[in-house]
Structure formats: structure tokens, C-alpha cells
Amino acid sequence: MRASLIAGVAALASLVPAGCGGGGGSTGSASTNASAARSSIQLTSSAFTAGGAIPRAYTCDGRDISLPVRWSGVPSSARELILVMRDPDAPGGNFIHWALAGISPATTAVQAGRAPAGAIEGRNGFGTVGYRGPCPPTGDPAHHYVLTLTALGSRARLGAGFSAAEIPTAALATGTLVGTYARH
């Protein structure tokens, strides 16, 4: 079941309304059009392995700083990259923890606790702008946190504080990285 959840998360990400804990935050069609995009971008993190546990420092139980993420395989025709982190296991489903737009296609990484130069931070499901880390309800089984990098063929021209629902769905390529976190 875990393998099928991870495999289907990217395709389902834009279909489920948000709701982590008691908060809100709609995702609309924020991910990608899975049938139109090639999944050719490879995402990794120096903080955790694919499918592994996200360290406490990057969560509400720690310093709550944004995750370090690296990628490769962005198509040469890309004009903008968008990075979104979601929790599809949240009580209301598909809760946004982080949304970055305006990332240059020449960028290959996001450092921990920092947005890349020129990137625009969007609103998360907590109603604030920027990163808010994993914070599942205490006692829940581990939640899956899905980072999706989308390469666009044109600029999205999103403004600071944009909502994930405003992110274009057409993509040249996408990549995902999944981590887990549980509070005990």
C-alpha cells in the first residue's frame, strides 16, 4: 500500500482539497498535469533519503527551517521552476507546506532555510507565506511529504503570497521526492 501511495501522490496531488491539523488552505490544480508532463527531473535531499524520515530540524518540532533540495534533469526549454511541498495524508488531504515559484531553470538546488535568489514564496496551508514544516497530529502514523518540482515552458508570473491554486498545470517535466514524519 505504501508503494502505491507514493506512486500515486503526484497524480492525485491536484485533486484533493487541503487541510492539515485544524488549518485550511486550498491547493486547486497546483501540481502538474500528470498526463502531459514527463517525470524526468530527479530530486534528492541531503537531509533524508527518498521515502525516509525527515529530520526533526525541518519540522514544527524542531527549527522549522526549509529542507535542502537538489535536482537534475531540467529540460533546456524550461523558463521557470516551481517547487511545492504537500502532505496528502493530512486530515483534510493535500495540505501545502511550501510553495516557491520564479525559480530560474539554471538553479539546481535550494539550501536549507533559504529560498533561491529571485524565487517568490507562496502561501502555505497555515495561511502564512513561506515554509512551514511537517506537523502532523500527534499519534498519527507517519505522514508522507511530497516535494514536486515542476518545469514550465513559460513564466507563471506569480506574485508574492500566491496560492498553490494559481500555479499553472501544464508542465514540461516534473520530479518528486517523498519523505515521512510522525509526532509521538
N, C-alpha and C positions, 0 to 999 in steps of 0.2 A: 504494500500500500504506500509506503514512504516513497519508493521509486516512482510510482505513478503520480503521486502528489507533486514531486519535484519536476517531473517531465511535463506535467500539465499546467504548472503555475503560470508560466509566461503567456500561454494562450488564454488562460482564464482571467488574468490579472485585470483586464479592462472591463470585465463583465460583472464584477461583484461590487456592491456598494461598500463604503468604508465603515469602520467603527472599531477602534481598539480601546479596551478598557471601557470607560464611560464617555469617551470623546467622540467627535464626529469627523467629517472630512470626506468629501466625495472624490472619487477617482475618475469618474466618467470613463472616457475611452483613452486613458492616459498612456497606456503601454505602447503596444505596437499592433499592427495588423499582421498577425502571425502568418497568415497565408501569403502575404505579399513580401514579407521580409525574409532574408536569408539569415540564418543563425550562424554567422561566420566570425563574430567577434569573440575573442577569448578573454574572460575576466578572471583575475586572481586577486588575492589579498595576502599581504604579509602577516595579517592578524589571525587568519584562520584558513583551513583547507576547505575546499568545496564540500558542502554537506556537513562540515564540522561546527563546533560550538564557537560562537562569537565571544571573545573575551569580555569580561565584566567592565573594563575601562570604557568600552564603546556603548554602554547601556545606561539606563536610568539608575542602576545600582552602583555605577562607577563614576567616571569623569564625564560621561555622556558626550564624548568627542566623536566626530565623524570618522568613519572607517577609512583606512588606506586601501585604495583600489588601483590596480594596473590593468591595462588591456592592450591587445594587439589585434590585427586583422581588420582595421577600419578601412572601408573601400576608399580609393583615391578620389572618387567623385563626391564624397561626403562634404557637406558645407557646415554642419553643426552636429554636435553630440549632446545627448540628453541622458542624464543618469537619474534613475528613480529607485528608491528602496521601499518595498511594501511588505506587509505582514498579512498573508492570505488566511492565516489561522486566527486572526483577531475575532472577538465575539461577533462583530457585525461584518467581518470579512474584509480583506484587502485594504488595510489601513496604511496610509502614506507616512513614512518616517523621514523621507528625504527626497527632494527634487531639485536637480541642478540642470539648467538649460544654458545655451550660449557657450558651451564648451567648444573650443577650437578643435577641429579634426586632427591637428598636429599634436595635441595633448595626448599623452599616453598613460597618465596617472593622476590620481588625486591623493594628496598627502593627508595623513591623519590630522583631523582638526582644522583643515583648511579647504577652501574652495579654490579651484584653479583661477588664475588671472583671467578676468573678462567673463567669468561664469556668473549667472544670475540665479539666485536662490529663490525657490518657490515655497509656498505654504505647505506645511505638513498637516496631518490629521489632528494634531493637537491645537491647530489654529494659529501657530506661530510660523515665522519664516526661518528656514534653515534646517539643520539636522536635529532630530530628537531620536535617540537610540531605542533599541528594543526595550520594552517594558510590559511584558505580558502579565496577565493576572497571576498573582501568587498561587502556586499549586497546579496551574495548568501544565499539561505536557509541553515539552519544548515546542515553541512556535518556529516556523520557517520564515526567514527574512530573505526576500528575493531582490537582489540588485539587478537591474536591467539597464544596459547601455544601448541606446538607440542611435544609429547614424542616419541623419536626414540628408536628402539631396538638395534642400533649400533651407534658408534660415527661418526659424519659427518666429522670431521677433517677439518673444515673450518678455513681459516686464517683471521687475522685482515683485515678489509676492504672488506670482502666478499660481493658479491651481493646476493640479495634475490633469483635470478635465480639459484644460486648454492645450495640452500637448498634442501635436499632430499625430495621427495614427499611421500615416504612410512612412515606411522606413526602407532604407537601402539594405540595412543589416542590423541585427541585434545580437546581443550576448547576455547571458545571465550567470549569476553566481549566487548560490544559496548557502546561508549559514543558519544556525539554530541558536535559540536561547530560551532558558527556563528560569523562573524565580522560585526558590524553595523556601 
